[in-house]
Amino acid sequence: MAQYQLVLPKMGESVAEATIIKWVKKPGDMIQVDESVLEIATDKVDSEVPSPVAGKLVQVLFNEDDVVQVGAVIAVIETDVNASVEAPAAAPAPAAPASKEETIPGIPQVEERQSTSPAAADKSSTKFYSPLVKSIAAEEGIALSELDVINGSGSEGRVTKQDILEYIKTRGTAAPAATSQGSSAPNSSQPVAQAAAPAASPAPAAKPAAAPSVSVSGGDEIIEMDRMRKLIADHMVMSKHTSPHVTSFVEADVTNLVQWRDRVKKTFEKREGEKITFTPIFIEAVSKAIKDMPMINVSVNGTQIIKRRDINIGMATALPSGNLIVPVIKNADQLNMVGLTHSVNDLANRARNNKLQPDEVQGGTFTLTNVGSFGNVMGTPIINQPQVAILAVGAIKKKPAVIETEFGDMIGIRHMMFLS
């Protein structure tokens, strides 16, 4: 019987690792092609990993809640194909592949995994670091030599995202330890100076003060945040520290829009099989506005302004759990009202049922959020980094308003809405 190594597949350009939430299959279970083997979570979305082959699950190499690098072997499946891959003994190793291996179209094979082996790591280091870990290190001014002294909790001692974040928290007190470890190295003075520099001088961006301690009485209930809520909290705090937030408010008369939708919604649903909400109408308006004002469709990278060619609109979607996710409508400016309605309804439904793919929550260039769905007339939305702006639409309310006509001004009942 041949053995197939199931690897953690690539889940988007910016996704370097994932957390195993649950093993759907256990060792000894039979698996069909495209049947789900496990559930994983990234910092973008939760998803399932299907099996590209049919067979028997003989070994799982990681436990639930483990953080796994993209491309790592996570399980071994026994198949009846006349091509074999040698199964690892205990943990996934970046060793050279066996002479024969199954080639499954669209599935990362051993050749792709070799790029994440120690040989493919930075030439100045003997350790492998994921792009995410390197990015965090660069932002915090951590040199490669300093990165080498961090004890990793990942496979084969690899440094994970959690490891480097924990190191950053205790970095000021960890500097002396790095000094003692590096004292016997020929060039130890350089990494010590680099490690001590952040402690000696303030960082360019001020770090938030430590959170105050909270007292708990006997009648209080303690609710642990789920993983998504923690990510949302971290992302929102990061956004506030990244961009100065300035909110402007505009009141719009949307009477004609409301009357048009009321007039066409029944025939639209009968013809297209979809209910038309206000969201696709707002997205079409935003897309046209971005074409008129393209400098709002940008990202900032240091001193560089990256002007986006594509108009990809993210729409904040509330989940049954109370959390929030932002699926993205790619090239929204190229879709008509029917196409936008289908996209909005499809993404919203799959978001609420946890069926989104990682690529469907990436690549947004501007975000629309509807605070009116909670009855609010306006709000102060937080920018979805690395975008530079976000629009919040409030609840549509009937109000008395001044109507300017050729015969003079008059008071009338209008449908009004605040844009933030």
C-alpha positions in Angstrom: 0.0 0.0 0.0 1.3 3.4 -0.9 1.3 6.3 1.6 0.4 9.9 0.7 1.6 12.8 2.8 -1.1 15.4 3.3 0.3 18.9 3.6 -1.2 22.1 4.9 -2.2 23.8 1.6 -1.5 27.4 0.7 -4.5 29.5 1.7 -3.6 32.9 0.2 -0.5 35.1 -0.4 -0.4 36.6 3.1 -1.3 33.4 5.0 1.8 31.6 6.4 0.4 29.4 9.1 -2.8 28.1 10.5 -4.2 26.6 13.7 -5.7 23.2 13.8 -9.2 23.5 15.3 -10.5 19.9 14.9 -9.6 16.6 13.3 -12.8 15.5 11.5 -11.2 12.1 10.8 -9.3 10.0 13.3 -6.4 7.5 12.6 -8.0 4.3 11.2 -10.9 6.2 9.5 -11.5 5.7 5.7 -11.4 8.9 3.6 -13.0 9.6 0.2 -11.6 12.0 -2.4 -12.4 15.7 -1.4 -13.7 14.6 2.0 -12.8 16.9 4.8 -10.0 15.6 7.0 -9.6 18.5 9.5 -10.8 22.1 10.2 -8.3 24.9 10.4 -8.3 28.6 11.3 -6.1 31.4 10.0 -6.0 35.0 10.9 -8.4 35.5 8.0 -11.1 32.8 8.0 -11.9 29.3 9.2 -11.9 26.5 6.6 -11.7 22.8 6.0 -8.8 20.8 4.5 -10.1 18.1 2.1 -8.2 15.0 1.0 -7.0 14.9 -2.6 -6.8 11.0 -2.4 -9.0 8.2 -1.1 -7.6 5.9 1.5 -7.1 5.2 5.2 -5.9 7.8 7.6 -3.0 6.1 9.4 -1.2 9.0 11.2 -1.9 12.6 12.3 1.3 14.6 13.0 -0.2 17.5 14.9 -2.7 17.9 17.7 -5.7 20.2 17.9 -4.7 23.9 18.7 -1.3 23.4 17.2 0.0 26.1 14.9 1.3 24.7 11.6 3.3 26.3 8.8 1.9 26.2 5.3 3.5 23.3 3.4 4.1 21.2 6.4 3.1 17.5 6.4 0.1 17.2 8.7 -1.1 13.6 8.1 -0.3 10.3 6.3 -3.0 8.6 4.2 -2.6 5.0 3.1 -3.7 4.5 -0.5 -3.7 1.8 -3.1 -1.9 3.9 -5.7 1.4 2.3 -7.1 3.5 5.3 -5.9 4.6 5.8 -2.4 5.9 8.5 -0.2 7.8 7.5 2.9 5.9 8.5 6.0 7.7 10.5 8.7 8.3 8.7 12.0 7.1 11.4 14.4 7.1 14.9 13.2 7.2 16.5 9.7 10.7 16.8 8.5 12.0 18.8 5.5 14.2 15.9 4.4 14.6 15.0 0.7 11.6 13.1 -0.8 11.5 9.5 -1.7 12.3 8.5 -5.2 8.6 8.2 -6.1 5.7 10.2 -5.1 2.1 10.7 -6.1 1.5 13.8 -8.2 -1.9 15.2 -7.5 -2.8 18.2 -9.8 -3.3 21.4 -7.8 -1.8 19.9 -4.5 1.5 21.2 -3.2 4.0 18.3 -3.6 7.5 17.7 -2.1 9.2 20.0 -4.6 7.1 22.9 -3.3 7.7 22.0 0.3 11.5 22.1 -0.3 11.3 25.9 -0.5 10.4 26.0 3.1 13.3 23.7 4.2 16.3 25.0 6.2 18.3 25.0 3.0 16.0 27.5 1.6 16.1 29.7 4.7 18.0 32.9 4.9 21.7 32.2 4.1 22.8 34.1 7.2 20.8 31.8 9.5 20.6 28.1 10.0 16.9 28.3 11.0 13.8 28.6 9.0 11.4 31.5 9.6 8.0 32.0 8.0 7.3 35.2 6.1 4.9 36.3 8.9 7.6 35.9 11.6 10.1 37.8 9.4 7.6 40.6 8.8 6.9 41.0 12.5 10.6 40.9 13.3 11.3 43.6 10.7 8.5 45.8 12.1 9.9 45.5 15.6 13.5 46.0 14.6 14.6 42.5 15.6 17.7 41.4 13.8 18.2 37.9 12.4 20.9 37.2 15.0 18.5 38.2 17.8 15.7 36.1 16.2 18.0 33.0 16.4 18.0 33.1 20.2 14.2 32.8 20.5 13.2 29.3 21.6 10.5 28.1 19.1 7.6 26.0 20.1 6.7 24.9 16.5 7.8 21.8 14.6 11.5 21.2 14.9 11.9 24.2 17.2 10.5 26.7 14.6 9.6 30.1 15.8 5.8 30.7 15.5 3.8 33.9 15.4 2.9 33.3 19.1 6.6 32.8 20.0 7.8 36.1 18.6 4.8 38.0 20.0 5.6 36.6 23.5 9.3 37.5 23.0 8.4 41.1 22.1 6.3 41.4 25.3 9.4 40.5 27.5 12.0 41.9 25.1 13.3 44.5 27.6 14.0 41.8 30.2 15.2 39.3 27.7 18.1 41.5 26.5 20.5 40.5 29.3 19.9 36.8 28.5 20.7 37.4 24.9 23.9 39.1 26.0 25.0 36.1 28.1 24.2 33.7 25.4 26.1 35.6 22.8 29.2 36.4 24.9 31.2 33.5 23.5 30.4 34.4 19.9 33.1 36.2 17.9 30.7 39.1 16.9 28.5 39.0 19.9 28.7 42.7 20.5 26.6 43.5 17.4 23.5 41.5 18.3 23.6 42.6 21.9 23.6 46.3 20.8 20.7 45.6 18.5 18.8 43.9 21.2 19.4 46.6 23.7 18.7 49.5 21.4 14.9 49.4 21.7 15.2 49.4 25.5 17.5 52.3 25.5 15.5 54.6 23.2 11.8 54.8 22.7 10.3 53.2 19.6 9.0 55.4 16.8 5.4 54.4 17.6 4.4 54.6 21.2 3.2 51.3 22.7 -0.1 51.3 24.5 0.0 51.4 28.3 -0.6 48.2 30.2 -4.2 47.3 30.7 -5.5 48.0 34.2 -6.2 45.0 36.4 -9.9 44.1 36.7 -11.3 43.0 39.9 -13.9 40.2 39.8 -16.6 39.6 42.5 -18.3 36.3 43.3 -21.4 37.0 41.2 -19.5 38.0 38.0 -19.4 35.7 35.0 -16.1 35.3 33.2 -16.5 34.6 29.4 -13.3 33.7 27.5 -13.1 35.3 24.1 -13.2 33.0 21.2 -10.4 33.0 18.7 -12.1 35.2 16.1 -13.0 37.8 18.7 -9.4 38.0 19.9 -8.2 38.5 16.3 -10.8 41.2 15.7 -9.7 43.0 18.9 -6.0 42.9 18.0 -6.7 44.0 14.4 -8.8 47.0 15.5 -6.3 48.1 18.1 -3.5 47.8 15.5 -5.5 49.9 13.1 -5.9 52.7 15.6 -2.2 52.7 16.3 -1.4 52.7 12.5 -3.7 55.4 11.2 -5.0 58.7 12.7 -8.7 58.3 12.4 -10.7 61.3 11.3 -14.5 60.8 10.7 -16.6 63.1 8.5 -20.4 63.0 8.5 -22.7 63.7 5.5 -26.5 63.5 5.5 -27.9 62.3 2.2 -31.4 62.4 0.9 -32.0 58.8 -0.4 -35.8 59.2 -1.1 -35.5 58.4 -4.8 -33.3 55.4 -4.0 -35.8 54.0 -1.5 -38.7 54.5 -3.9 -36.9 52.9 -6.8 -36.1 49.8 -4.7 -39.7 49.5 -3.5 -40.8 49.7 -7.0 -38.6 47.0 -8.5 -37.9 44.6 -5.6 -40.8 42.2 -6.3 -40.1 41.9 -10.1 -36.4 41.7 -9.4 -36.8 38.8 -7.0 -39.2 37.0 -9.4 -36.8 37.4 -12.4 -33.4 36.8 -10.7 -34.4 34.6 -7.8 -32.5 37.0 -5.4 -33.7 39.7 -3.0 -32.3 43.1 -3.7 -31.1 44.9 -0.6 -29.6 48.3 -0.2 -26.1 46.9 0.1 -25.5 46.3 -3.7 -26.9 49.7 -4.4 -24.4 51.3 -2.0 -21.5 49.2 -3.4 -22.3 50.4 -6.9 -22.3 54.0 -5.7 -19.0 53.5 -3.9 -17.4 51.9 -6.9 -18.4 54.8 -9.1 -17.2 57.3 -6.5 -13.8 55.6 -6.3 -13.4 55.9 -10.1 -14.0 59.6 -9.7 -11.6 59.8 -6.7 -9.0 57.1 -7.2 -6.7 58.4 -4.5 -9.0 56.9 -1.9 -8.3 53.4 -3.4 -4.7 53.2 -2.0 -2.5 51.7 0.7 0.4 53.3 2.4 3.7 51.5 2.7 6.2 53.7 4.7 6.6 56.7 2.5 5.1 55.0 -0.6 1.5 55.4 -1.7 0.3 52.3 -3.5 -2.5 53.2 -5.9 -4.7 50.1 -6.5 -5.8 49.3 -10.0 -8.6 47.0 -8.9 -11.7 48.2 -7.0 -12.3 45.4 -4.5 -15.1 46.3 -2.0 -15.2 44.6 1.4 -18.6 44.4 3.1 -18.6 44.0 6.9 -20.9 41.1 7.7 -22.2 40.3 11.2 -22.1 36.6 12.2 -24.6 34.7 14.4 -21.9 34.5 17.0 -21.8 38.3 17.3 -18.4 38.4 15.6 -17.7 40.2 12.3 -16.1 39.2 9.0 -15.4 41.2 5.8 -15.8 39.2 2.6 -14.6 41.0 -0.5 -16.3 41.6 -3.9 -13.5 41.6 -6.4 -13.6 44.1 -9.3 -16.9 45.4 -8.0 -16.9 48.2 -10.6 -17.2 45.6 -13.4 -20.4 44.1 -12.1 -23.9 45.4 -12.9 -26.7 45.5 -10.3 -27.7 41.9 -10.9 -24.1 40.7 -10.5 -23.6 42.8 -7.4 -26.8 41.4 -5.8 -25.8 37.8 -6.5 -22.3 38.4 -5.1 -23.5 40.2 -2.0 -26.2 37.6 -1.1 -23.9 34.6 -1.8 -20.9 36.0 0.3 -23.2 37.0 3.1 -24.9 33.6 3.3 -21.7 31.7 3.1 -20.1 34.0 5.7 -22.9 33.2 8.2 -22.5 29.5 7.5 -18.7 29.6 7.9 -18.2 28.5 4.2 -16.0 31.3 3.0 -12.6 30.5 1.3 -9.5 32.4 2.5 -9.1 34.3 -0.8 -12.6 35.6 -0.4 -11.7 37.8 2.6 -8.4 39.1 1.2 -7.4 41.8 -1.3 -10.0 44.4 -0.3 -9.2 48.0 -1.3 -12.1 49.8 0.4 -14.7 48.7 3.0 -18.4 49.4 3.5 -20.0 48.7 6.8 -23.7 49.1 7.7 -24.2 50.4 11.2 -27.9 51.0 10.3 -28.6 47.3 10.5 -28.4 47.8 14.3 -30.7 50.8 14.2 -27.9 53.3 14.5 -28.1 56.5 12.5 -24.3 57.0 12.4 -21.1 55.6 13.7 -17.3 56.0 13.7 -15.9 53.0 11.8 -12.4 51.7 12.2 -10.2 51.4 9.1 -9.7 47.9 7.8 -5.9 47.9 7.4 -4.0 48.2 5.0 -6.8 50.3 3.4 -6.9 54.0 4.1 -10.7 54.6 4.4 -14.0 53.0 5.3 -17.6 54.1 4.8 -20.4 53.5 7.4 -24.0 53.9 6.3 -26.6 54.6 8.9 -30.3 53.7 9.2 -32.6 55.3 6.8 -35.1 57.5 8.6 -38.1 59.6 7.5 -37.6 63.2 8.4 -39.1 66.6 7.6 -36.6 68.3 5.3 -36.4 71.4 3.1 -37.1 70.7 -0.5 -35.8 73.3 -3.0 -38.0 73.7 -6.1 -38.3 76.2 -8.9 -41.3 77.7 -7.1 -39.5 78.1 -3.8 -38.6 76.1 -0.8 -41.1 73.8 1.0 -41.1 71.2 3.8 -41.6 67.6 2.9 -41.1 64.1 4.4 -37.9 62.6 3.0 -35.9 59.5 3.5 -32.6 60.6 5.1 -29.4 58.8 5.9 -26.0 59.7 7.5 -22.8 58.6 5.9 -19.7 58.4 8.1 
